Amino acid sequence: MTVFDESEPSRFVVHLTVRVADLSAAHVFARAVTRSLSYLPELVLGETTLSAEGLPNVQHQVFCDRLLGNGRRCVLRPAHYGDCARRLPR
């Protein structure tokens, strides 16, 4: 285990392992979790990715994350059709 010096400025990433049946189910789960926690300023919604077990270097984006201006980013699925949006359609 590596010990970090907390005095140096760093950015830390929390990895949570969740087991789901397939890539589609993983996307649904990841979107639900990140949307439910989106009120936390520490959460970087647009950088949410997922990977298959044992293949951490092959990551799949969960959100489009294009910059919309005014510091906002698109929260729709990657490769979505139509215009980007900063909120999910209801």
Distance bins in CASP14 RR format, pairs under 12 A and 6 or more apart:
PFRMAT RR
TARGET T0000
AUTHOR 0000-0000-0000
RMODE 2
METHOD distances of the structure
MODEL  1
2 10 0 0 0 0 0 1 0 0 0 0 0
2 12 0 0 0 0 0 1 0 0 0 0 0
4 10 1 0 0 1 0 0 0 0 0 0 0
4 11 0 0 0 0 0 1 0 0 0 0 0
4 12 1 0 0 1 0 0 0 0 0 0 0
6 12 0 0 0 0 1 0 0 0 0 0 0
11 42 0 0 0 0 0 1 0 0 0 0 0
11 44 0 0 0 0 1 0 0 0 0 0 0
11 47 0 0 0 0 0 1 0 0 0 0 0
12 42 0 0 0 0 1 0 0 0 0 0 0
12 44 0 0 0 0 0 1 0 0 0 0 0
13 42 0 0 0 0 0 1 0 0 0 0 0
13 43 0 0 0 0 0 1 0 0 0 0 0
13 44 0 0 0 0 1 0 0 0 0 0 0
13 47 0 0 0 0 1 0 0 0 0 0 0
13 48 0 0 0 0 0 1 0 0 0 0 0
13 49 0 0 0 0 0 1 0 0 0 0 0
13 56 0 0 0 0 0 1 0 0 0 0 0
13 59 0 0 0 0 0 1 0 0 0 0 0
14 33 0 0 0 0 0 1 0 0 0 0 0
14 37 0 0 0 0 0 1 0 0 0 0 0
14 40 0 0 0 0 0 1 0 0 0 0 0
14 42 0 0 0 0 1 0 0 0 0 0 0
14 43 0 0 0 0 1 0 0 0 0 0 0
14 44 0 0 0 0 0 1 0 0 0 0 0
14 47 0 0 0 0 0 1 0 0 0 0 0
14 48 0 0 0 0 0 1 0 0 0 0 0
15 48 0 0 0 0 0 1 0 0 0 0 0
15 49 0 0 0 0 0 1 0 0 0 0 0
15 50 0 0 0 0 0 1 0 0 0 0 0
15 51 0 0 0 0 1 0 0 0 0 0 0
15 53 0 0 0 0 0 1 0 0 0 0 0
15 56 0 0 0 0 1 0 0 0 0 0 0
15 59 0 0 0 0 0 1 0 0 0 0 0
16 26 0 0 0 0 0 1 0 0 0 0 0
16 29 0 0 0 0 0 1 0 0 0 0 0
16 30 0 0 0 0 1 0 0 0 0 0 0
16 33 0 0 0 0 1 0 0 0 0 0 0
16 34 0 0 0 0 0 1 0 0 0 0 0
16 37 0 0 0 0 0 1 0 0 0 0 0
16 48 0 0 0 0 0 1 0 0 0 0 0
16 50 0 0 0 0 0 1 0 0 0 0 0
17 26 0 0 0 0 0 1 0 0 0 0 0
17 29 0 0 0 0 0 1 0 0 0 0 0
17 50 0 0 0 0 0 1 0 0 0 0 0
17 51 0 0 0 0 0 1 0 0 0 0 0
17 52 0 0 0 0 0 1 0 0 0 0 0
17 53 1 0 0 1 0 0 0 0 0 0 0
17 54 0 0 0 0 0 1 0 0 0 0 0
17 56 0 0 0 0 0 1 0 0 0 0 0
18 25 0 0 0 0 1 0 0 0 0 0 0
18 26 1 0 0 1 0 0 0 0 0 0 0
18 27 0 0 0 0 0 1 0 0 0 0 0
18 28 0 0 0 0 0 1 0 0 0 0 0
18 29 1 0 0 1 0 0 0 0 0 0 0
18 30 0 0 0 0 1 0 0 0 0 0 0
18 32 0 0 0 0 0 1 0 0 0 0 0
18 33 0 0 0 0 1 0 0 0 0 0 0
18 50 0 0 0 0 1 0 0 0 0 0 0
18 51 0 0 0 0 0 1 0 0 0 0 0
18 53 0 0 0 0 0 1 0 0 0 0 0
19 25 0 0 0 0 1 0 0 0 0 0 0
19 26 0 0 0 0 1 0 0 0 0 0 0
19 29 0 0 0 0 1 0 0 0 0 0 0
19 50 0 0 0 0 0 1 0 0 0 0 0
19 52 0 0 0 0 0 1 0 0 0 0 0
19 53 1 0 0 1 0 0 0 0 0 0 0
20 26 1 0 1 0 0 0 0 0 0 0 0
20 27 0 0 0 0 1 0 0 0 0 0 0
20 28 0 0 0 0 1 0 0 0 0 0 0
20 29 1 0 1 0 0 0 0 0 0 0 0
20 30 0 0 0 0 1 0 0 0 0 0 0
20 32 0 0 0 0 0 1 0 0 0 0 0
20 33 0 0 0 0 0 1 0 0 0 0 0
20 50 0 0 0 0 1 0 0 0 0 0 0
20 52 0 0 0 0 0 1 0 0 0 0 0
20 53 0 0 0 0 0 1 0 0 0 0 0
21 27 0 0 0 0 0 1 0 0 0 0 0
21 28 0 0 0 0 0 1 0 0 0 0 0
21 29 0 0 0 0 0 1 0 0 0 0 0
22 28 0 0 0 0 1 0 0 0 0 0 0
22 29 0 0 0 0 0 1 0 0 0 0 0
22 50 0 0 0 0 0 1 0 0 0 0 0
22 52 0 0 0 0 1 0 0 0 0 0 0
22 60 0 0 0 0 0 1 0 0 0 0 0
23 29 0 0 0 0 0 1 0 0 0 0 0
23 30 0 0 0 0 0 1 0 0 0 0 0
23 50 1 0 0 1 0 0 0 0 0 0 0
23 51 0 0 0 0 1 0 0 0 0 0 0
23 52 1 0 0 1 0 0 0 0 0 0 0
23 53 0 0 0 0 0 1 0 0 0 0 0
23 55 0 0 0 0 0 1 0 0 0 0 0
23 58 0 0 0 0 0 1 0 0 0 0 0
23 59 0 0 0 0 0 1 0 0 0 0 0
23 60 1 0 0 1 0 0 0 0 0 0 0
23 62 0 0 0 0 0 1 0 0 0 0 0
24 30 0 0 0 0 0 1 0 0 0 0 0
24 31 0 0 0 0 0 1 0 0 0 0 0
24 50 0 0 0 0 0 1 0 0 0 0 0
24 60 0 0 0 0 0 1 0 0 0 0 0
24 62 0 0 0 0 0 1 0 0 0 0 0
24 77 0 0 0 0 0 1 0 0 0 0 0
25 31 0 0 0 0 0 1 0 0 0 0 0
25 32 0 0 0 0 0 1 0 0 0 0 0
25 50 0 0 0 0 0 1 0 0 0 0 0
26 32 0 0 0 0 0 1 0 0 0 0 0
26 33 0 0 0 0 0 1 0 0 0 0 0
26 48 0 0 0 0 0 1 0 0 0 0 0
26 49 0 0 0 0 0 1 0 0 0 0 0
26 50 1 0 1 0 0 0 0 0 0 0 0
26 51 0 0 0 0 1 0 0 0 0 0 0
26 52 0 0 0 0 1 0 0 0 0 0 0
26 53 0 0 0 0 0 1 0 0 0 0 0
26 59 0 0 0 0 0 1 0 0 0 0 0
26 60 1 0 0 1 0 0 0 0 0 0 0
26 61 0 0 0 0 0 1 0 0 0 0 0
26 62 0 0 0 0 1 0 0 0 0 0 0
27 33 0 0 0 0 0 1 0 0 0 0 0
27 34 0 0 0 0 0 1 0 0 0 0 0
27 48 0 0 0 0 1 0 0 0 0 0 0
27 49 0 0 0 0 0 1 0 0 0 0 0
27 50 1 0 0 1 0 0 0 0 0 0 0
27 51 0 0 0 0 0 1 0 0 0 0 0
27 60 1 0 0 1 0 0 0 0 0 0 0
27 61 0 0 0 0 1 0 0 0 0 0 0
27 62 1 0 0 1 0 0 0 0 0 0 0
27 63 0 0 0 0 1 0 0 0 0 0 0
27 77 1 0 0 1 0 0 0 0 0 0 0
27 78 0 0 0 0 1 0 0 0 0 0 0
27 79 0 0 0 0 0 1 0 0 0 0 0
28 34 0 0 0 0 0 1 0 0 0 0 0
28 35 0 0 0 0 0 1 0 0 0 0 0
28 50 0 0 0 0 0 1 0 0 0 0 0
28 62 0 0 0 0 1 0 0 0 0 0 0
28 77 0 0 0 0 0 1 0 0 0 0 0
29 35 0 0 0 0 0 1 0 0 0 0 0
29 36 0 0 0 0 0 1 0 0 0 0 0
29 48 0 0 0 0 0 1 0 0 0 0 0
29 50 0 0 0 0 1 0 0 0 0 0 0
29 62 0 0 0 0 1 0 0 0 0 0 0
30 36 0 0 0 0 0 1 0 0 0 0 0
30 37 0 0 0 0 0 1 0 0 0 0 0
30 43 0 0 0 0 0 1 0 0 0 0 0
30 45 0 0 0 0 0 1 0 0 0 0 0
30 46 0 0 0 0 0 1 0 0 0 0 0
30 47 0 0 0 0 0 1 0 0 0 0 0
30 48 1 0 1 0 0 0 0 0 0 0 0
30 49 0 0 0 0 1 0 0 0 0 0 0
30 50 1 0 1 0 0 0 0 0 0 0 0
30 51 0 0 0 0 0 1 0 0 0 0 0
30 59 0 0 0 0 0 1 0 0 0 0 0
30 60 0 0 0 0 1 0 0 0 0 0 0
30 61 0 0 0 0 1 0 0 0 0 0 0
30 62 1 0 1 0 0 0 0 0 0 0 0
30 63 0 0 0 0 1 0 0 0 0 0 0
30 77 0 0 0 0 0 1 0 0 0 0 0
30 78 0 0 0 0 0 1 0 0 0 0 0
31 37 0 0 0 0 0 1 0 0 0 0 0
31 38 0 0 0 0 0 1 0 0 0 0 0
31 45 0 0 0 0 1 0 0 0 0 0 0
31 46 0 0 0 0 0 1 0 0 0 0 0
31 48 1 0 0 1 0 0 0 0 0 0 0
31 49 0 0 0 0 0 1 0 0 0 0 0
31 50 0 0 0 0 1 0 0 0 0 0 0
31 60 0 0 0 0 0 1 0 0 0 0 0
31 61 0 0 0 0 0 1 0 0 0 0 0
31 62 1 0 1 0 0 0 0 0 0 0 0
31 63 1 0 0 1 0 0 0 0 0 0 0
31 64 0 0 0 0 0 1 0 0 0 0 0
31 75 0 0 0 0 1 0 0 0 0 0 0
31 76 0 0 0 0 0 1 0 0 0 0 0
31 77 1 0 0 1 0 0 0 0 0 0 0
31 78 0 0 0 0 0 1 0 0 0 0 0
31 88 0 0 0 0 1 0 0 0 0 0 0
32 38 0 0 0 0 0 1 0 0 0 0 0
32 48 0 0 0 0 0 1 0 0 0 0 0
32 62 0 0 0 0 0 1 0 0 0 0 0
32 88 0 0 0 0 0 1 0 0 0 0 0
33 40 0 0 0 0 0 1 0 0 0 0 0
33 43 0 0 0 0 1 0 0 0 0 0 0
33 45 0 0 0 0 0 1 0 0 0 0 0
33 48 0 0 0 0 1 0 0 0 0 0 0
33 50 0 0 0 0 0 1 0 0 0 0 0
33 62 0 0 0 0 1 0 0 0 0 0 0
34 40 0 0 0 0 1 0 0 0 0 0 0
34 42 0 0 0 0 0 1 0 0 0 0 0
34 43 1 0 0 1 0 0 0 0 0 0 0
34 44 0 0 0 0 1 0 0 0 0 0 0
34 45 1 0 1 0 0 0 0 0 0 0 0
34 46 0 0 0 0 1 0 0 0 0 0 0
34 47 0 0 0 0 1 0 0 0 0 0 0
34 48 1 0 1 0 0 0 0 0 0 0 0
34 49 0 0 0 0 0 1 0 0 0 0 0
34 50 0 0 0 0 0 1 0 0 0 0 0
34 61 0 0 0 0 0 1 0 0 0 0 0
34 62 1 0 0 1 0 0 0 0 0 0 0
34 63 1 0 0 1 0 0 0 0 0 0 0
34 65 0 0 0 0 0 1 0 0 0 0 0
34 75 0 0 0 0 1 0 0 0 0 0 0
34 88 0 0 0 0 0 1 0 0 0 0 0
35 43 0 0 0 0 1 0 0 0 0 0 0
35 45 1 0 0 1 0 0 0 0 0 0 0
35 46 0 0 0 0 0 1 0 0 0 0 0
35 48 0 0 0 0 1 0 0 0 0 0 0
35 62 0 0 0 0 0 1 0 0 0 0 0
35 63 0 0 0 0 1 0 0 0 0 0 0
35 75 0 0 0 0 1 0 0 0 0 0 0
35 76 0 0 0 0 0 1 0 0 0 0 0
35 87 0 0 0 0 0 1 0 0 0 0 0
35 88 1 0 0 1 0 0 0 0 0 0 0
36 43 0 0 0 0 0 1 0 0 0 0 0
36 45 0 0 0 0 0 1 0 0 0 0 0
37 43 1 0 1 0 0 0 0 0 0 0 0
37 44 0 0 0 0 0 1 0 0 0 0 0
37 45 0 0 0 0 1 0 0 0 0 0 0
37 48 0 0 0 0 0 1 0 0 0 0 0
38 44 0 0 0 0 0 1 0 0 0 0 0
38 45 1 0 1 0 0 0 0 0 0 0 0
38 46 0 0 0 0 0 1 0 0 0 0 0
38 48 0 0 0 0 0 1 0 0 0 0 0
38 63 0 0 0 0 0 1 0 0 0 0 0
38 73 0 0 0 0 0 1 0 0 0 0 0
38 75 0 0 0 0 1 0 0 0 0 0 0
38 86 0 0 0 0 0 1 0 0 0 0 0
38 87 0 0 0 0 0 1 0 0 0 0 0
38 88 0 0 0 0 0 1 0 0 0 0 0
39 45 0 0 0 0 0 1 0 0 0 0 0
43 63 0 0 0 0 0 1 0 0 0 0 0
43 75 0 0 0 0 0 1 0 0 0 0 0
44 62 0 0 0 0 0 1 0 0 0 0 0
44 63 0 0 0 0 0 1 0 0 0 0 0
44 65 0 0 0 0 1 0 0 0 0 0 0
44 73 0 0 0 0 1 0 0 0 0 0 0
44 75 0 0 0 0 0 1 0 0 0 0 0
45 61 0 0 0 0 0 1 0 0 0 0 0
45 62 0 0 0 0 1 0 0 0 0 0 0
45 63 1 0 0 1 0 0 0 0 0 0 0
45 64 0 0 0 0 0 1 0 0 0 0 0
45 65 1 0 0 1 0 0 0 0 0 0 0
45 72 0 0 0 0 0 1 0 0 0 0 0
45 73 1 0 0 1 0 0 0 0 0 0 0
45 74 0 0 0 0 0 1 0 0 0 0 0
45 75 1 0 0 1 0 0 0 0 0 0 0
45 76 0 0 0 0 0 1 0 0 0 0 0
45 86 0 0 0 0 0 1 0 0 0 0 0
45 87 0 0 0 0 0 1 0 0 0 0 0
45 88 0 0 0 0 0 1 0 0 0 0 0
46 61 1 0 0 1 0 0 0 0 0 0 0
46 62 1 0 0 1 0 0 0 0 0 0 0
46 63 1 0 1 0 0 0 0 0 0 0 0
46 64 0 0 0 0 1 0 0 0 0 0 0
46 65 1 0 1 0 0 0 0 0 0 0 0
46 66 0 0 0 0 1 0 0 0 0 0 0
46 67 0 0 0 0 0 1 0 0 0 0 0
46 68 0 0 0 0 0 1 0 0 0 0 0
46 72 0 0 0 0 0 1 0 0 0 0 0
46 73 1 0 1 0 0 0 0 0 0 0 0
46 74 0 0 0 0 1 0 0 0 0 0 0
46 75 1 0 0 1 0 0 0 0 0 0 0
46 76 0 0 0 0 0 1 0 0 0 0 0
46 77 0 0 0 0 0 1 0 0 0 0 0
46 78 0 0 0 0 1 0 0 0 0 0 0
46 84 0 0 0 0 0 1 0 0 0 0 0
46 86 0 0 0 0 0 1 0 0 0 0 0
47 59 0 0 0 0 0 1 0 0 0 0 0
47 61 0 0 0 0 1 0 0 0 0 0 0
47 62 0 0 0 0 1 0 0 0 0 0 0
47 63 0 0 0 0 1 0 0 0 0 0 0
47 64 0 0 0 0 0 1 0 0 0 0 0
47 65 1 0 0 1 0 0 0 0 0 0 0
47 73 0 0 0 0 1 0 0 0 0 0 0
48 59 0 0 0 0 1 0 0 0 0 0 0
48 60 0 0 0 0 1 0 0 0 0 0 0
48 61 1 0 0 1 0 0 0 0 0 0 0
48 62 1 0 1 0 0 0 0 0 0 0 0
48 63 1 0 0 1 0 0 0 0 0 0 0
48 64 0 0 0 0 0 1 0 0 0 0 0
48 65 0 0 0 0 1 0 0 0 0 0 0
48 73 0 0 0 0 0 1 0 0 0 0 0
48 75 0 0 0 0 0 1 0 0 0 0 0
48 77 0 0 0 0 0 1 0 0 0 0 0
48 78 0 0 0 0 0 1 0 0 0 0 0
49 55 0 0 0 0 0 1 0 0 0 0 0
49 56 0 0 0 0 1 0 0 0 0 0 0
49 57 0 0 0 0 0 1 0 0 0 0 0
49 58 0 0 0 0 1 0 0 0 0 0 0
49 59 1 0 1 0 0 0 0 0 0 0 0
49 60 1 0 0 1 0 0 0 0 0 0 0
49 61 1 0 1 0 0 0 0 0 0 0 0
49 62 1 0 0 1 0 0 0 0 0 0 0
49 63 0 0 0 0 1 0 0 0 0 0 0
49 65 0 0 0 0 0 1 0 0 0 0 0
49 78 0 0 0 0 0 1 0 0 0 0 0
50 56 0 0 0 0 0 1 0 0 0 0 0
50 58 0 0 0 0 1 0 0 0 0 0 0
50 59 1 0 0 1 0 0 0 0 0 0 0
50 60 1 0 1 0 0 0 0 0 0 0 0
50 61 0 0 0 0 1 0 0 0 0 0 0
50 62 1 0 0 1 0 0 0 0 0 0 0
50 63 0 0 0 0 0 1 0 0 0 0 0
50 78 0 0 0 0 0 1 0 0 0 0 0
51 57 1 0 0 1 0 0 0 0 0 0 0
51 58 1 0 1 0 0 0 0 0 0 0 0
51 59 1 0 1 0 0 0 0 0 0 0 0
51 60 1 0 0 1 0 0 0 0 0 0 0
51 61 0 0 0 0 0 1 0 0 0 0 0
51 62 0 0 0 0 0 1 0 0 0 0 0
52 58 1 0 0 1 0 0 0 0 0 0 0
52 59 0 0 0 0 1 0 0 0 0 0 0
52 60 0 0 0 0 1 0 0 0 0 0 0
59 78 0 0 0 0 0 1 0 0 0 0 0
60 77 0 0 0 0 0 1 0 0 0 0 0
60 78 1 0 0 1 0 0 0 0 0 0 0
60 79 0 0 0 0 0 1 0 0 0 0 0
61 73 0 0 0 0 0 1 0 0 0 0 0
61 74 0 0 0 0 0 1 0 0 0 0 0
61 75 0 0 0 0 0 1 0 0 0 0 0
61 76 0 0 0 0 0 1 0 0 0 0 0
61 77 0 0 0 0 1 0 0 0 0 0 0
61 78 1 0 1 0 0 0 0 0 0 0 0
61 79 0 0 0 0 1 0 0 0 0 0 0
61 80 0 0 0 0 0 1 0 0 0 0 0
62 74 0 0 0 0 0 1 0 0 0 0 0
62 75 0 0 0 0 1 0 0 0 0 0 0
62 76 0 0 0 0 0 1 0 0 0 0 0
62 77 1 0 0 1 0 0 0 0 0 0 0
62 78 1 0 0 1 0 0 0 0 0 0 0
62 79 0 0 0 0 0 1 0 0 0 0 0
62 80 0 0 0 0 0 1 0 0 0 0 0
63 73 1 0 0 1 0 0 0 0 0 0 0
63 74 1 0 0 1 0 0 0 0 0 0 0
63 75 1 0 1 0 0 0 0 0 0 0 0
63 76 1 0 0 1 0 0 0 0 0 0 0
63 77 1 0 0 1 0 0 0 0 0 0 0
63 78 1 0 0 1 0 0 0 0 0 0 0
63 79 0 0 0 0 0 1 0 0 0 0 0
63 80 0 0 0 0 1 0 0 0 0 0 0
63 84 0 0 0 0 0 1 0 0 0 0 0
63 85 0 0 0 0 0 1 0 0 0 0 0
63 86 0 0 0 0 0 1 0 0 0 0 0
63 88 0 0 0 0 1 0 0 0 0 0 0
64 72 0 0 0 0 0 1 0 0 0 0 0
64 73 1 0 0 1 0 0 0 0 0 0 0
64 74 1 0 1 0 0 0 0 0 0 0 0
64 75 1 0 0 1 0 0 0 0 0 0 0
64 76 1 0 1 0 0 0 0 0 0 0 0
64 77 1 0 0 1 0 0 0 0 0 0 0
64 78 1 0 1 0 0 0 0 0 0 0 0
64 79 1 0 0 1 0 0 0 0 0 0 0
64 80 1 0 1 0 0 0 0 0 0 0 0
64 81 0 0 0 0 0 1 0 0 0 0 0
64 82 0 0 0 0 0 1 0 0 0 0 0
64 83 0 0 0 0 0 1 0 0 0 0 0
64 84 1 0 0 1 0 0 0 0 0 0 0
64 85 0 0 0 0 1 0 0 0 0 0 0
64 86 0 0 0 0 0 1 0 0 0 0 0
64 88 0 0 0 0 0 1 0 0 0 0 0
65 71 0 0 0 0 0 1 0 0 0 0 0
65 72 0 0 0 0 0 1 0 0 0 0 0
65 73 1 0 1 0 0 0 0 0 0 0 0
65 74 1 0 0 1 0 0 0 0 0 0 0
65 75 0 0 0 0 1 0 0 0 0 0 0
65 76 0 0 0 0 1 0 0 0 0 0 0
65 77 0 0 0 0 0 1 0 0 0 0 0
65 78 1 0 0 1 0 0 0 0 0 0 0
65 79 0 0 0 0 0 1 0 0 0 0 0
65 80 0 0 0 0 0 1 0 0 0 0 0
65 84 0 0 0 0 1 0 0 0 0 0 0
65 86 0 0 0 0 0 1 0 0 0 0 0
66 72 0 0 0 0 1 0 0 0 0 0 0
66 73 1 0 0 1 0 0 0 0 0 0 0
66 74 1 0 1 0 0 0 0 0 0 0 0
66 75 0 0 0 0 1 0 0 0 0 0 0
66 76 0 0 0 0 1 0 0 0 0 0 0
66 77 0 0 0 0 0 1 0 0 0 0 0
66 78 0 0 0 0 1 0 0 0 0 0 0
66 79 0 0 0 0 0 1 0 0 0 0 0
66 80 0 0 0 0 1 0 0 0 0 0 0
66 82 0 0 0 0 0 1 0 0 0 0 0
66 83 0 0 0 0 0 1 0 0 0 0 0
66 84 1 0 1 0 0 0 0 0 0 0 0
66 85 0 0 0 0 0 1 0 0 0 0 0
66 86 0 0 0 0 0 1 0 0 0 0 0
67 73 1 0 1 0 0 0 0 0 0 0 0
67 74 0 0 0 0 1 0 0 0 0 0 0
67 84 0 0 0 0 1 0 0 0 0 0 0
67 86 0 0 0 0 0 1 0 0 0 0 0
68 74 1 0 1 0 0 0 0 0 0 0 0
68 75 0 0 0 0 1 0 0 0 0 0 0
68 76 0 0 0 0 0 1 0 0 0 0 0
68 83 0 0 0 0 1 0 0 0 0 0 0
68 84 1 0 1 0 0 0 0 0 0 0 0
68 85 1 0 0 1 0 0 0 0 0 0 0
68 86 1 0 1 0 0 0 0 0 0 0 0
68 87 0 0 0 0 0 1 0 0 0 0 0
69 84 0 0 0 0 0 1 0 0 0 0 0
69 86 0 0 0 0 1 0 0 0 0 0 0
70 86 0 0 0 0 1 0 0 0 0 0 0
71 86 0 0 0 0 1 0 0 0 0 0 0
72 84 0 0 0 0 1 0 0 0 0 0 0
72 85 0 0 0 0 1 0 0 0 0 0 0
72 86 1 0 1 0 0 0 0 0 0 0 0
72 87 0 0 0 0 1 0 0 0 0 0 0
73 84 0 0 0 0 1 0 0 0 0 0 0
73 85 0 0 0 0 0 1 0 0 0 0 0
73 86 1 0 0 1 0 0 0 0 0 0 0
73 87 0 0 0 0 0 1 0 0 0 0 0
74 80 1 0 0 1 0 0 0 0 0 0 0
74 82 0 0 0 0 0 1 0 0 0 0 0
74 83 0 0 0 0 1 0 0 0 0 0 0
74 84 1 1 0 0 0 0 0 0 0 0 0
74 85 1 0 0 1 0 0 0 0 0 0 0
74 86 1 0 0 1 0 0 0 0 0 0 0
74 87 0 0 0 0 1 0 0 0 0 0 0
74 88 0 0 0 0 0 1 0 0 0 0 0
75 84 0 0 0 0 1 0 0 0 0 0 0
75 85 1 0 0 1 0 0 0 0 0 0 0
75 86 1 0 0 1 0 0 0 0 0 0 0
75 87 1 0 0 1 0 0 0 0 0 0 0
75 88 1 0 1 0 0 0 0 0 0 0 0
75 89 0 0 0 0 0 1 0 0 0 0 0
76 82 0 0 0 0 1 0 0 0 0 0 0
76 83 0 0 0 0 1 0 0 0 0 0 0
76 84 1 0 0 1 0 0 0 0 0 0 0
76 85 1 0 1 0 0 0 0 0 0 0 0
76 86 0 0 0 0 1 0 0 0 0 0 0
76 87 0 0 0 0 1 0 0 0 0 0 0
76 88 1 0 0 1 0 0 0 0 0 0 0
76 89 0 0 0 0 1 0 0 0 0 0 0
77 84 0 0 0 0 0 1 0 0 0 0 0
77 85 0 0 0 0 0 1 0 0 0 0 0
77 88 0 0 0 0 1 0 0 0 0 0 0
77 89 0 0 0 0 0 1 0 0 0 0 0
78 84 0 0 0 0 0 1 0 0 0 0 0
80 88 0 0 0 0 0 1 0 0 0 0 0
80 89 0 0 0 0 0 1 0 0 0 0 0
81 89 0 0 0 0 0 1 0 0 0 0 0
82 89 0 0 0 0 0 1 0 0 0 0 0
83 89 0 0 0 0 0 1 0 0 0 0 0
END
